[in-house]
Amino acid sequence: MRTTVDIDDGVVMEVKKIARSRHTSLRSIVNEALRLIVTGADMGRRPERYSAPTYGMGRCMPEGSNPDKALSVASAMEDAEVAREMDLRR
């Protein structure tokens, strides 16, 4: 079936590049793209797995501390700091 469709110039240029790289026609690429949308084939694609770099935090816990008890460690550190500040005021 023949029809007329207005396509943005930039999109046409990209589609022509794809067609050239696949050694096929603009018509065939447009048909393939429309077929994918109509069948929903592109909806089932899984996104690429994202990974972020990790960085060491250095020695943030006092020696011998259990990281599973972070709140109690933080509380003990805070108590020690308050006691130190009180000693400085004397």
Backbone hydrogen bonds, N-H to C=O, Kabsch-Sander energy under -0.5 kcal/mol:
donor,donor_aa,acceptor,acceptor_aa,energy
7,I,5,V,-0.6
12,V,8,D,-2.3
13,M,9,D,-2.4
14,E,10,G,-2.0
15,V,11,V,-2.7
16,K,12,V,-2.6
17,K,13,M,-1.9
18,I,14,E,-2.2
19,A,15,V,-2.7
20,R,16,K,-2.6
21,S,17,K,-2.5
22,R,18,I,-1.7
23,H,20,R,-1.0
24,T,19,A,-2.5
29,I,25,S,-1.9
30,V,26,L,-2.6
31,N,27,R,-2.5
32,E,28,S,-2.3
33,A,29,I,-2.6
34,L,30,V,-2.5
35,R,31,N,-2.5
36,L,32,E,-2.2
37,I,33,A,-1.8
38,V,34,L,-2.7
39,T,35,R,-2.4
40,G,36,L,-0.9
41,A,36,L,-1.1
42,D,36,L,-0.8
43,M,40,G,-1.2
44,G,40,G,-0.7
44,G,41,A,-0.6
45,R,42,D,-0.7
60,C,58,G,-1.2
65,S,62,P,-2.0
69,K,66,N,-2.2
70,A,67,P,-0.8
73,V,69,K,-2.2
74,A,70,A,-2.8
75,S,71,L,-2.3
76,A,72,S,-2.3
77,M,73,V,-2.5
78,E,74,A,-2.4
79,D,75,S,-2.6
80,A,76,A,-2.2
81,E,77,M,-2.0
82,V,78,E,-2.5
83,A,79,D,-2.4
84,R,80,A,-2.1
85,E,81,E,-2.4
86,M,82,V,-2.3
87,D,83,A,-2.1
88,L,84,R,-1.8
89,R,85,E,-1.3
90,R,86,M,-0.8
90,R,87,D,-0.5
